[in-house]
Amino acid sequence: MRRNNQQILRFFVSGLIASSFNFISYRALYLLSEDLLFASISGYSIGILVSFIFAKSWVFKNSSSPPLVKSFFLFCLIYLFGGIEMSLIILVLNQLIDNYKIAWLFGAFIGSLNNYFGSKYLSFKK
């Protein structure tokens, strides 16, 4: 149980760090290029890469996980699904309750659960 709590805390901390890299990259690239789509996709990609590095080396450190390329591919698929899932939840919930902030929090929570369990049991399974 203690190990799972520590893993969840590490997942949360690494998520904050990856999100910071995402936002800083997004902001810098937008200021340089003034291309919102390019900055958004690039920032998200950098955030995913940082998140993967932390997940592989710190959160789910495991010598028996799948090979690096397979693990990264699965990780990207999990996060893609989580992003789509989060967006759909936000859209639907906002229509129901008309509160985009609450909708975002709920969507982020569900997306994070998807990302944590998908990473733990698929991308970095033991």
N, C-alpha and C positions, 0 to 999 in steps of 0.2 A: 504494500500500500504506500509506504514512504517513497519508494522508487517512482511510482506513478505520479505522486504529488510533485516530486522534484522534476519529473519529466514535463508535467503540465506547466509548472512555473518556468522552466527553461524554454518551452514552446512559446509561452506568452512573452517573455523577455526577448527572445530572438525575433518574434513577430514585430515587436516595437522597433527593434533595431532595423529589420528589413524594411519596415514601413517608412522609417526615417530616410534610409537610402533611396527608397522609391520616391519620396516627396522631394528630397534635395536634388536628385537627378532630374526629376520632372521639371522642377522649378528652373534649374540651371539650363536645361536643354530648351525649355520654352523661351527663356530670356535670350538665348543665343540664336535660336532658329525662328521663333515666333510661329512655330508649327505645333498646334495643340495636339493633334493626333500623334505625330512623331514623338513629341515629348511624353505623352501619356503612355504609349506602347513601350518606349524605351525605359522610362522610369519603372513601369510595372515589371519589365523583363529584368532590370537590375535588381529590383526588390526580390523577385523569384530566385535569382541566382544567389543572392545573399542569404535568403531564407534556406535554400537547399544546403549551402555550405554549413550554416549553423546546425541544421537538422542532422546532417550526416556526421558532423564532427563533435557536436555537443549535446543535442537533444536526444537523438536516437542512436548514439554511438554504439555500433554493433559490427563486429568483424564478419558476421555471417550474412549480412544483407546482400541483396542482388548486386551484380556488377554495376559499376558507376554509371554507365550509359543507360542501362535498363532502369536503374533506380531514378536517375534524373528524368527520363521519359515518363515514368509512372508518376513522379512528383509533379511534373508539369501538367499531366492529364488530371490529376487530383485537384490541383489548384485552378485549372481551367473550369472544371465542373463546379468547384466551390464558388468561383466568381460568377458563373451563370446562375447557380442556385441562389446566391446572395442577391443578385440583381432582380431575379424573379420574385423573391420574397419581399424585397423592398417595394417593387412595383405593386404587387397584389395587396400587401398590408397597408401601404399608403392610400390605396383606393378605398380600403375598408375603414381605416381610422383617421385618415386625413392628417397624418402627423409624420412628416418625412424623417424627423430625428429618431422617433421611436421605431419607425420602420427600418431605418438604417441599423440601429442597435440590434434589433432582433435578427435582421439579415446577416449582420456581421457575426453574431453569435452562432447561428446555424452554419454559416460558411466556415467559421473557425473549427467547429466540431467536425465537419466534413474533412477539413484539411488535417486536423490532428489525427483522427482515426484512420483516414486514408493513408497518411504518411506512416503511421505506426504499424498498420497491418498489411499494407501493400508495398509501399516504396522502401521501407526499412524493416520489413518483417523479420522476426527472429526464427 
